[in-house]
Amino acid sequence: MSAFALSTLLIFVAELGDKSQLVALSFATRYRWWVVLAGVTLATLLVHLGSVGAGRALDGVLDDRVLRVLVGASFVGFAWWSLRGDTIDEDDTRERPTRYLGALGIVAVAFFISELGDKTQLATVSLAGSNPDWVGVWLGSTAGMVLADALAVAVGLALRRQLPQRRIGQVAAALFVIFGLLTIASAFV
């Protein structure tokens, strides 16, 4: 099986039910679907390029505990952001412009951070370390991630129409806090 196909399949399966899918779902309730998928794709290309590089050359440079604490703290930050939310008028579905990065930048940065130390990133590191076709691993892992997160975006779009924005933000915030605290705790177990 080619590195691309293997990486696509493995990362797609690993991403299902993952916390970064929650990030994609949450953003899909705030921004246009194509902005979310573009941000996810950009962030994933960068994270997985770094993961492939790490798998090939830099294994063990950054302490795993420090990385887990930073990622866990970022999820607590996402919880706060989910509660703060954006305002969307009933007849206005355009996203409020963000101050510095714009919607695409916010999605890409948040997704980038959510992927650090994630099982899909670690799986990509592992795949790259055992496969000489680093380009196939990089592009395949990116494709698997984007496909899985497209499912989350579709769920986010459906929820946006079914549930009030405030309730979605509260549920997302609770899940972010849980994932954040579990990630921090895993650094000390």
Backbone as a ProteinNet text record, in pm:
[ID]
protein_1_A
[PRIMARY]
MSAFALSTLLIFVAELGDKSQLVALSFATRYRWWVVLAGVTLATLLVHLGSVGAGRALDGVLDDRVLRVLVGASFVGFAWWSLRGDTIDEDDTRERPTRYLGALGIVAVAFFISELGDKTQLATVSLAGSNPDWVGVWLGSTAGMVLADALAVAVGLALRRQLPQRRIGQVAAALFVIFGLLTIASAFV
[TERTIARY]
85.8	0	90.1	56.3	140.2	136.8	238.2	247	129	86.4	-26.7	-154.8	-187	-311.2	-310.5	-199.7	-188.6	-204.6	-137.1	-145.5	-285.3	-348.6	-484.5	-578.7	-574	-663.2	-637.5	-511.9	-480.5	-514.5	-483.2	-510.1	-659.7	-731.5	-876.6	-939.9	-903	-959.1	-916	-790.7	-741.7	-810.4	-849.9	-910.9	-1057.3	-1123.3	-1264.7	-1283.2	-1366.6	-1392.8	-1283.8	-1186.5	-1074.1	-1109.8	-1034.1	-1063	-1048.3	-961.2	-948.9	-1071.4	-1146.6	-1274.3	-1371.1	-1360.2	-1442	-1409.1	-1281.9	-1241.6	-1307.9	-1300.9	-1362.2	-1512.9	-1576.3	-1720.8	-1758.4	-1683.8	-1711.6	-1698.7	-1594.6	-1576.5	-1681.8	-1731.2	-1834.6	-1964.6	-1983.4	-2103.8	-2088	-1965.8	-1938.7	-1904.7	-1832.9	-1780.3	-1833.1	-1813.6	-1853.4	-1773.9	-1838.8	-1777.4	-1645.8	-1637.9	-1516	-1401.1	-1431.4	-1326.9	-1270.3	-1359.1	-1315	-1228.9	-1274.6	-1195.8	-1063.6	-1063.4	-936.9	-840.2	-891.2	-807	-753.6	-840	-798.8	-691.3	-711.3	-614.6	-480.1	-481.4	-356.8	-282.7	-355.8	-292.1	-239.2	-317.5	-276.5	-154.3	-151.4	-32.1	93.2	82.6	198.2	233.3	132.2	158.3	215.5	156.5	202.2	335.5	366.4	500.8	602.7	570.4	657.4	664.3	552.1	547.9	634.4	626.2	710.2	857.5	889.3	1027.4	1071.4	982.1	1014	1034.9	949.7	963.9	1092.7	1138.7	1260.6	1387.8	1381.7	1508.3	1509	1398.8	1403.9	1332.4	1324.5	1252.5	1307.4	1218.3	1255.1	1316.4	1313.2	1374.9	1292.7	1161.2	1074.3	1015.5	1026.8	973.7	823	777.9	636.9	548.6	594.6	514.7	488.2	590.1	573.8	473.6	486.1	394.8	251.3	229.1	93.7	33.6	112.5	62.2	24.2	106.7	76.4	-50	-63	-181.6	-305.5	-295.2	-408	-450.8	-354.8	-386.6	-453.4	-411.4	-475	-621	-653.1	-792.3	-876.9	-820.6	-893.6	-917.5	-820	-838.4	-948	-955.4	-1062.9	-1198.5	-1203	-1328.7	-1375.2	-1283.8	-1318.9	-1368.6	-1299.3	-1338.9	-1476.6	-1505	-1635.4	-1747.7	-1721.4	-1822.8	-1840.7	-1728.8	-1734.6	-1809.4	-1775.1	-1846.7	-1842.1	-1902.8	-1923.9	-2072.7	-2108.8	-2251.2	-2296.4	-2406.4	-2464.9	-2611.2	-2649.6	-2789.7	-2870.5	-2999.8	-3084.5	-3084.2	-3081.8	-3086.2	-2948.8	-2844.9	-2710.1	-2619.5	-2583.9	-2498.4	-2353	-2322	-2182.4	-2103.8	-1981.8	-1902.6	-1851.9	-1844.5	-1790.3	-1640.9	-1589.3	-1446.4	-1361.9	-1263	-1173.1	-1066.8	-1012.8	-931.7	-801	-726.6	-593.1	-576.5	-629.4	-600.7	-709.2	-828.9	-940.1	-986.2	-1100.5	-1158.1	-1065.8	-1009.4	-920.3	-800	-741.3	-625.6	-659.8	-775.2	-818.2	-836.2	-904.8	-927.2	-794	-708	-579.9	-492.7	-481.5	-398.8	-456.4	-587	-649.1	-635.1	-656	-644.2	-499.2	-407.1	-264.1	-229.5	-272.6	-243.2	-309.7	-434.6	-506.1	-440.7	-367.6	-303.8	-169.8	-109.8	19.9	5.7	82.7	79.9	-39.6	-119	-238.6	-199.2	-290.4	-258.7	-234.7	-302.9	-280.3	-143.6	-98.8	35.3	138.6	118.1	211.4	208.2	89.6	80.2	155.8	147	219.8	370	415.2	557.5	600.9	520	552.2	554.1	452.6	448.3	569.7	606.7	720.2	851.4	860.8	983.1	1001.9	890.1	899.7	878.6	861.8	834.9	924.1	999.8	1089.9	1017.6	891.5	815.6	752.9	833.6	784.7	677.8	684.2	582.3	448	449.1	326.3	265	349.2	301.2	242.9	311.7	267.4	132.9	124.4	0.7	-112.2	-80.5	-182.1	-238.1	-151	-199.9	-283.1	-246.6	-325.7	-462.6	-465.9	-593.7	-684.6	-629.7	-708.8	-766.5	-687	-731.3	-842.6	-824.8	-924.7	-1055.2	-1047.1	-1168.5	-1246.2	-1174.8	-1241.5	-1299.9	-1228.1	-1278.3	-1389.9	-1396.8	-1510.6	-1639.7	-1632.1	-1749.2	-1791.4	-1694.7	-1724.8	-1785	-1735.7	-1790.1	-1936.5	-1966.9	-2105.4	-2195.4	-2147.4	-2224.8	-2242.7	-2136.9	-2146.5	-2249.4	-2253.5	-2353	-2494.6	-2512.6	-2644.5	-2684.9	-2591.1	-2621.3	-2652.3	-2584.7	-2606.8	-2752.5	-2811.7	-2951.9	-3048.3	-3004.7	-3092	-3087	-2970	-2951.5	-2913	-2947	-2905	-2752.2	-2698.4	-2553.8	-2496.6	-2566.7	-2518.9	-2503.3	-2598.2	-2592.5	-2475.4	-2453.2	-2339.5	-2209.4	-2198.1	-2078	-2056.3	-2162.7	-2151.7	-2106.2	-2165.1	-2125.8	-1980.5	-1944.4	-1806.4	-1709.6	-1745.6	-1658.5	-1638.7	-1745.6	-1734.6	-1643.3	-1659.9	-1575.2	-1429.5	-1406.9	-1270.1	-1204.7	-1278.1	-1222.1	-1187.6	-1277.8	-1252.1	-1128.2	-1121.6	-1003.7	-877.1	-886.3	-771.3	-718.1	-807.6	-765.3	-711.3	-775.1	-723.8	-586.3	-565.4	-435.4	-328	-359.7	-263.5	-234.1	-340	-320.5	-234.6	-249.2	-170.9	-21.6	13.2	155.2	219.1	136.3	190.1	158.3	102.3	68.8	178.3
-117.8	0	123.6	222	340.7	421.1	501.5	584.3	680.4	733.3	826.6	757.7	644.4	573.2	524.1	467.6	419	533.3	643.8	758.8	818.4	827.7	881.8	796.6	667.4	576.9	579.6	566.7	561.5	692.3	804.3	933	961.9	926	943.9	869.7	744.3	663.6	720	759.9	813.5	944.6	1022.8	1153.7	1143.4	1033.4	1019.1	1022.9	1115.5	1130.6	1202.6	1257.9	1324.2	1467.2	1521	1656.1	1763.7	1744.7	1846.6	1847.7	1737.1	1740.1	1833.1	1838.8	1932.6	2076.2	2103.6	2237.4	2270.4	2177.6	2199.7	2216.9	2133.4	2142.7	2277.7	2319.3	2447	2564.5	2565.3	2673.5	2671.3	2552.1	2541.7	2607.9	2624.1	2692.4	2843.6	2891.8	3035.6	3092.9	3014.6	3064.3	2980.9	3031.5	2958.3	2828.8	2726.2	2593.8	2594.3	2668.6	2667.8	2738.2	2836.1	2902.1	2802.8	2726.1	2627.4	2520.6	2466.2	2362.5	2417.2	2541.3	2601.3	2618.1	2663	2677.4	2544.6	2443.3	2308.9	2256.6	2276.8	2228.4	2298.1	2429	2504.9	2459.6	2453.3	2412.6	2270.5	2181.1	2041.5	2024.3	2097.2	2091.2	2129.3	2234.9	2280.7	2184.7	2144	2054.4	1921.7	1867.3	1736.5	1743.4	1856.6	1873.2	1870.1	1941.4	1936.8	1797.6	1727.9	1592.5	1497.2	1511.7	1429.2	1460.3	1588.7	1626.5	1570.4	1575.8	1521.5	1372	1305.7	1161.1	1121.7	1206.7	1175.8	1213.3	1319.1	1367.5	1409.4	1455.3	1522.5	1449.9	1322.5	1245	1272.1	1313.7	1330.7	1463.2	1564.7	1693.1	1770.9	1776.7	1851.9	1755	1792.3	1709.4	1692.9	1569.2	1536.7	1600.7	1608.2	1668.4	1816.2	1887.3	2030.3	2050.6	1972.1	1982.5	1954.4	1853.1	1819.2	1930.4	1990	2099.9	2219.2	2252.6	2364.8	2339.1	2218.2	2184.6	2185.9	2130.5	2130.8	2271.7	2358.3	2498.7	2567	2532.9	2593.6	2552.2	2428.7	2385.9	2459.9	2488.6	2570.2	2709.4	2761.3	2888.7	2880.3	2767.4	2749.1	2746.8	2691.3	2688.4	2830.7	2913.8	3054.2	3120.3	3098	3158.9	3110.1	2979.6	2925	2990.4	3018.9	3085.1	3231.2	3296.5	3436.9	3449.5	3363.4	3353.4	3477.3	3463.5	3572.4	3600.2	3719.1	3750.1	3732	3659	3638.7	3678.1	3779.3	3819.6	3713.2	3707.9	3606.1	3615.2	3736.4	3751	3779	3767.9	3797.1	3679.7	3601	3484.9	3513.4	3636.1	3669.8	3676.3	3623.4	3625.4	3766.8	3797.8	3925.9	3925.5	4030.9	4031.1	4022.7	3936.4	3927.8	4034.1	4073.9	4194.3	4187	4079.7	4075.4	3968.8	3851.2	3739.6	3711.2	3756.6	3719.1	3578.2	3539.7	3409.7	3294.6	3301.9	3195.2	3181.7	3292.5	3288.8	3233.7	3272.5	3222.2	3070.5	3022.6	2878.1	2805.8	2855.9	2788.8	2784.4	2895.9	2899.4	2808.6	2816.4	2732.5	2584.5	2549.9	2410.2	2364.2	2449.6	2418.3	2382.7	2466.8	2443.3	2315.2	2293.3	2173.9	2045.3	2050.9	1932	1900.4	1996.8	1971.3	1864.9	1760.1	1651.8	1559.3	1578.6	1498.7	1361.3	1264.2	1128	1122.3	1208.4	1206	1263.8	1361.7	1413.8	1306.5	1239.8	1134.8	1017.4	987.6	881.6	921	1047.9	1094.8	1086.9	1123.3	1110.5	965.6	875.8	733.3	682.3	720	678.8	730.3	854.7	913.8	847.5	806.3	740.5	602.8	539.4	404	396	511.7	509.7	611.1	567.7	660.8	764.1	741.4	834.8	943.3	1040.2	1141.7	1230.9	1255.1	1337.7	1265.2	1136	1057.6	1054.6	1040.4	1041.2	1178.5	1284.2	1420.3	1450.9	1429.2	1460.4	1363.7	1238.2	1141	1169.1	1202.7	1233.3	1360.9	1455.8	1578.8	1547.7	1464.8	1429.1	1355.6	1263.8	1190.5	1282.9	1378.3	1474.3	1562.7	1615	1705.6	1631.5	1508.9	1430.8	1406.9	1369.2	1343.6	1471.7	1581.6	1707.3	1766.3	1729.6	1771.6	1712.1	1591.3	1532.3	1616.8	1661.9	1745.9	1879.3	1934.1	2059.9	2040.1	1927.5	1899.6	1888.9	1824.6	1815.3	1954.8	2035.8	2172.7	2254.6	2239	2310.9	2266.9	2136.9	2085.9	2134.1	2134.2	2179.8	2328.6	2403.6	2548.7	2579	2498.5	2520.8	2464.7	2366.3	2298.1	2356.5	2400.4	2444.1	2591.3	2656.1	2795.9	2806	2913.5	2936.3	2930.3	2987.1	2989.9	2847.4	2761	2622.7	2547.4	2566.7	2501.7	2548	2678.1	2731.6	2673.5	2655	2598.5	2453	2375.1	2234.3	2224.7	2304.7	2303.4	2343.9	2446.5	2491.4	2380.9	2312.5	2203.7	2093.1	2057.4	1953.1	1998.4	2124.8	2176.2	2171.5	2209	2204.1	2060	1967	1826.1	1776.6	1801.4	1758.3	1828.3	1956.8	2031.2	1974.7	1950.2	1897.5	1754.5	1674.1	1538.1	1539.9	1632.3	1642.6	1687.5	1786.3	1831	1716.6	1647.1	1536.3	1426.2	1401.5	1295.3	1325.6	1452.4	1488.7	1442.9	1417.3	1382.7	1240.2	1161.1	1023.1	930.6
0	0	0	-79	-88.3	41.6	62.3	182.8	191.1	76.2	74.8	120.5	60.9	93.3	237.7	281.7	418.6	518.5	494.3	584.2	586.5	468.9	462.6	547.1	527.6	599.5	750	790.8	933.2	1005.3	944.6	1009.5	1010.3	905.3	903.5	1020.7	1038.9	1147.8	1283.7	1296.3	1423.5	1460.1	1363.3	1387.5	1429.5	1393.3	1426.8	1578.3	1624.6	1767	1844.1	1774.1	1839	1879.8	1973.8	2023.3	1916.1	1820.3	1716.3	1624.7	1619.7	1548.6	1620.5	1752.7	1829.8	1791.9	1768.4	1725.5	1591.8	1497	1365.2	1377.8	1457.9	1477.9	1538.3	1637.6	1703.9	1607	1528.1	1431.7	1322	1288.2	1184.2	1228.3	1359.2	1406.6	1402.2	1379	1378.7	1241	1161.7	1035.8	919.2	801	680.2	669.7	616.5	611.5	536.5	426.9	345.9	417.8	503.1	582.6	683.7	747.4	845.4	777.9	666	597.3	544.5	498	452.4	569.1	683.9	802.7	851.8	853	893.1	797.9	668.9	569.6	586	599.7	617.4	742.3	854.3	979.9	972	911.8	903	813.8	702	616.3	695.4	775.3	852.6	966.2	1043.3	1156.2	1107.7	1002.1	957.1	882.9	823.2	768.1	881.8	988.6	1106.7	1167.4	1167	1222.2	1141.2	1009.8	923.2	949	960.1	992.4	1126.3	1223.9	1355.8	1349.1	1274.6	1260.4	1192.8	1102.7	1027.8	1103.4	1187.4	1240.4	1387.1	1441.2	1571.3	1684.6	1679.8	1780.9	1920.5	2011.2	2151.6	2190.6	2104.2	2137	2240.2	2222.4	2313.6	2415.5	2543.4	2650.2	2633.9	2637	2616.7	2724.1	2847.7	2954.8	2929.6	2889.8	2862.4	2749.4	2644.7	2531.5	2574	2655.4	2700.1	2786.9	2874.7	2958.3	2871	2773.4	2684.2	2602.1	2549	2470.6	2560.1	2680.3	2773.2	2809.6	2834.4	2866.1	2747.1	2626.6	2508.3	2499.2	2538.3	2535.1	2637.9	2753	2851.1	2791.4	2718.3	2647.8	2542.8	2471.1	2373.5	2443.3	2564.8	2640.8	2668.3	2712.4	2739.1	2611.3	2501.9	2375.6	2331.3	2355.4	2318.7	2398.1	2524.2	2606.5	2567.6	2536.7	2495.4	2365	2270.4	2143.8	2057.6	1942.7	1848.8	1845.9	1808.3	1799.4	1655.7	1640.9	1509.1	1519.7	1444.1	1442.7	1370.7	1400.9	1339	1186.9	1134.4	989.2	928.4	1008.3	959	990.7	890.4	913.1	877	843.5	815	944.9	945.1	1066.7	1096	1224.2	1267.8	1237.3	1179.8	1148.2	1275.6	1274.4	1387.5	1372.9	1483.4	1489.1	1409.9	1427	1366.4	1259.1	1282	1193.1	1091	1114.3	1029.5	1065.2	1014.2	1047.5	1007	887.5	841.5	934.7	973.5	1063.9	1200.4	1253.3	1383.6	1378.4	1275.4	1262	1246	1159.8	1134.2	1259.7	1331.2	1452.2	1560.1	1582	1684.6	1650.5	1525	1485	1493.1	1455.8	1465.7	1610.4	1703.8	1844.9	1893.4	1849.8	1896.1	1848.2	1739.1	1684.6	1750.1	1820.1	1882.3	1990.4	1978.7	2075.7	2061.8	1957.6	1934.9	1881	1897.4	1851.9	1701.8	1624.5	1480	1445.3	1522.2	1499.9	1534.1	1646.3	1686	1587.8	1535.2	1434.2	1308.2	1270.9	1152.9	1175.7	1295.4	1329.7	1314.2	1365.8	1359	1214.4	1136.4	996	919.4	945.1	873.3	912.2	1038.1	1082.8	1021.5	982	928.4	777.4	711.2	567.8	496.9	398	329.3	242.2	207.8	123.5	211.6	253.4	346.9	284.9	154.1	88.3	88.9	60.3	64.4	204	306	444.7	477.7	441.3	471.1	404.4	274.3	203	239.4	260.8	300.4	439	532.9	668.2	667.3	583.6	570.1	510.3	407	344.2	442.3	518.8	617.2	723.2	766.6	868.1	814.2	695.1	637.5	610.3	561.8	537.8	668.2	773.2	901.3	959.4	946.2	1001.2	916	789.1	706.5	762.4	816.8	882.2	1002.2	1081.1	1197.2	1154.7	1045.2	993.9	953.7	890	850.7	973.8	1078.3	1202.7	1263	1261.6	1313	1237.9	1106.8	1027.2	1062.3	1081.9	1119.1	1258.4	1351.9	1487.6	1491.7	1408.4	1406.9	1374.2	1292.5	1255.1	1359.6	1437.4	1532.8	1673.7	1717.6	1855.2	1862	1972.2	1988.7	1998.9	1944.6	1944.7	2086.5	2181.1	2320.3	2374.6	2349	2398.6	2335.1	2207.1	2140.6	2204.1	2230.2	2294.6	2433.2	2509.5	2643.6	2639.6	2549.8	2537	2489.8	2390.3	2340.7	2451.1	2530.8	2639.2	2742.6	2777.9	2875.2	2823.7	2696.6	2639.2	2629.1	2594.3	2589.3	2726.9	2831.2	2967.3	3003.7	2975.1	3005.9	2932.1	2800.4	2724.2	2773.5	2805.4	2854.1	2983.8	3080.1	3209.7	3197.2	3112.2	3090	3024.5	2931.7	2865.1	2963.7	3047.9	3150.3	3247.9	3292.4	3386.8	3326.3	3196.6	3132	3132.6	3149.1	3155.9	3286.4	3387.3	3519.7	3562.4	3472.4	3505.5	3458.7
[MASK]
+++++++++++++++++++++++++++++++++++++++++++++++++++++++++++++++++++++++++++++++++++++++++++++++++++++++++++++++++++++++++++++++++++++++++++++++++++++++++++++++++++++++++++++++++++++++++++++

